Amino acid sequence: MEIKKLEKKIKELLSKHFSPENLENFYLNQPPANIAADASTNFALSLAKKEKKNPVELAKKICEILDAEKINA
């Protein structure tokens, strides 16, 4: 799936769990060639800073949301 289409789909899913203001900072990137991944984001880190929460816990929550919708994270 193209990165922009995947980004839109994930953003729609996350909108059920996070405020629109927080999702303004959500985007996907193409990772460097030496990293075995199709897409990457720093959303958990930027949200953790803004919300003063643990980024690992936020990343786990995001993974749970994506797993529930059958989107591999």
N, C-alpha and C positions, 0 to 999 in steps of 0.2 A: 504494500500500500504506500502511496506517495506520502511524504512527510507532512505536507500541509493538510491532506485529507485525514491522516491519522491524528494530527494535532487537533483538528476540528472535532473529531469523534471523541477524543479523550476529554477535551474541554467541555463538551456537552455532558459527558458522564460525571465529571468532577463538579459541574454546576449544581448538581443535586446535593453536594456535600460541602461546598465552599462558596463564599460570597462572591458576587461579580467583581467586587473591588480586588479580591485576592487573585481571581483568575485573569485579571489584566496582565499579570506578570507571568502567565503560563505560556510557554512556547517550547517547541521541539527543535533540536539541532541535529545535523548530520555529524556523528562523532568522527574523530580522526581515523584514518585508515588502520592504524595500529590497535584500535579498540574494536573488539568483536561485538558490535551492537548495531542495530538498524537506526536507532534514534536515541537522543539523550536530552535531559532537561535538568535544570537546577531549581526547579519549582519548590521542592521540599526545603531546600536551604533558604531560599528567599522568603518563603512563607514562615519558616521557623523564626527568622530574624524579626519579621514584622509582627508575628503573634507571640513572640517570646516563648516558643515551645521547642521541644527536642526534635531536631530534623530527622533523626532515625525513626522516631515514632510516627512522624508525619509521612515519611517515605513508606513505612509499613502500611499505614492506613491507605495511602494511594495505591499501593500494590494490591491490597485486599479489594479495593473498589474495582481495579482493572481485572483482577482474577475473577471476581464475581460476574463480570461481563464478558469473560473469555478473551480478554486482551492480555497477552503475555507481557509482563513487565520485567 
